[in-house]
Amino acid sequence: MPRWTTRQIPDQTGRCAVVTGANSGIGYVTARELARSGARVLLACRNEARGSAALDRLRTEVPTAEAEFRPLDLADLSSVRAFVTGLDTFDRSRLDLLVNNAGVMALPYRTTADGFEMQLGTNHLGHFALTGLLLPRLLATPGARIVTVSSFLHVLASVDPDALNSSRTYHRWAAYGRSKSANLLFVHELANRLAAAGSQVVAAAAHPGYASTNLQTTGARMAGRRSVERLMELGNRIVGQRPEGGALPTLCAATAPHVKPDAFIGPRGGLRGAPAPSPRAPWTTNDALSARLWTASERLTGVRYDFSAPAWP
């Protein structure tokens, strides 16, 4: 793969994109660069004040941007459904790109509004439900893509579809790795099912390497672990790359013509560098495991995927 930069983003004029967690970090940069390239972008964020501030910042940095903000809390399935219903006022006819970017990392144990372990519920189940509810729009849009942001830390843990909540043996970093493995298994199974349905929609994954964002420090701050928070801050300064660099794999997966279904794009050097195919744990391409996780995710969220590609009204 040749060295890839934002200068190689194809013209996105006329395309419609949804980016979750777009109020800061790599999500914000992803939304900004898509808008800069001509896409109409919807910033889907949990916190209304931060989402509105991000929209104002984006419009200042890209005066020609077509962008909107809508509230979306992936830790609450009722919010996911309300978000999807509200998209009729954004664009009823198409959805070219869904970027499942939002996430939480290494939180103390807590649950979502629906009783799921927070990291798995936010990082995987919320995005699983969102993607399924938006699937008719994506199937009806030629050239559509779904990009889900995972992490190189997915190697910390595989997934047991029969014990997704981790309530009895919770470890914050193992739970994070489990949620990021779930992201990759979701993409793998989604790519398989799209292919079986004869769909041209591309489902791919990306990871930012080590990007210096507030993701690293939030969990430690919530737990009152000031020494860990300071360590994370130091790591951000010494090891982390700027969000602009961390967003490149996502932007590449979202727009580069050569990206194939079930691709996993990350920094060439692992933690930083130009986008390139990334290694992944062998369990993330296990067909039996991805199918079992899919079944469990449908049961828990109540969202069933319909690959019959009905005409969108």
Secondary structure by P-SEA (a helix, b strand, c coil): ccccccccccccccbbbbbccccccaaaaaaaaaaaaccbbbbbcccaaaaaaaaaaaaaacccccbbbbbbccccaaaaaaaaaaccccccccccbbbcccccccccccccccccccccccccaaaaaaaaaaaaaaaaccbbbbbbbbcccccccccccccccccccccaaaaaaaaaaaaaaaaaaaaaaaaaacccbbbbbbbccccccccccaaaaaacaaaaaaaaaaaaacccccccccaaaaaaaacccccccbbbbcccccccccccbbbbccccccaaaaaaaaaaaaaaacbbbbccccccc
